[in-house]
Amino acid sequence: MKTIKVLTVLAFTLMISLNVTAQETKEDTKVINFKPTVKINGRIQYDFEFSKRENIDNWLNENEFRRVHFSVAGNVSKNLKYKVETDFAHGSLGFRDVYLKYTAGKYGNFAVGSVTEPTSLNMVTSSKYISFVERSMLTSLQNFRWGSGIHYENFGLFDGKATLQMAYTNNGSNGDGFVDASLEDGMNFTARVTGTVLNDKTKNQIVHLGINYDNRTYSDLKFRPENHMGSKYHFVFPGGGNRTDLGLELATTFGPLSVQGEYKTQNIDAPTNLDYKMTSYYAFASYFLTGEHRPYKHAAFGRVKPKKDIDNGGFGAVEILARYSNMNASQDVLTANAGLPKDVNDISLGVNWYLNAHARFMYNYVITDDADSTLGNLNQHLFRVQLDF
């Protein structure tokens, strides 16, 4: 009988030991065999533009799918993230965010691939959340919103009161997957530092300050006066070399009222005794008639959430806004570009109706003054239907 009791105790102990070992092995397997996550997102922006010069009788009426984005994002490990985003607008494929990112906690995030270059507050704010149909002319001093290369970001400096972003990118074409066979011609360096003087989340109050810098290889300057289907101004800089940009940012939010502005100057390396310089600035104000606010996170503005959307018996959120923008060329730039304006000025008035957090209608009325006495000012009506998922 004693032998039977001993064998029973040994058997019971062995069973417990095997069970604990199995649990530990199972837990270890969970840690080692991380299951990749997948999240699918999309964005559709359908635009209508109606424009006319004051001294021209006919209207130019156009429409387009401004953006048709589709993306897949997730994690392949606890600290390794990925995203693949493409744009199918106009029937062509364009790369957007395509990267592998390593998150190092308090040391920030390191990414390799295509990421938005940190060149201005207006530029780093997603098109899903920008207040106007088009970004300001100031952002045209950058060739393209995305750059392929090496990126770094840290949004937690000084207990989250300051941020640092940097990028070293090539000059490839987004439509060709950012292929660049001429790296010896130079690359682009960008850096952005921001801080919040005030950040009271309970009262929805923010005061944002920022400074950004970038050095780029030569490129002609092509931009539209805050529309996407109109004619472009095309400035060239004969004998020009690298471009150096310096920008300042200011933005405040006090509940439903938001004010934002930026100033940027671009100097192009020029032959002796020539001054190739472009400057640009904008200022805008927005106000939510329904009491919402523009949320702020990671040194940019984010998704507006109506207090009562159309799915819950409400009307959604209504935002009214106004903006003034300017692009200015130095005298030497004008001499090299006969017939182009010294100043391009835009006045924009708009209203946004947010049906819920993922769908909105936008309208902008834009007056462009480029001192063209023959054609007169350009008047534009811009409409957008937007949703994202």
Order of alpha helices (4+ residues) and beta strands (2+ residues): alpha-beta-beta-beta-beta-beta-alpha-beta-alpha-beta-beta-beta-beta-beta-beta-beta-beta-beta-beta-beta-alpha-beta-beta-beta
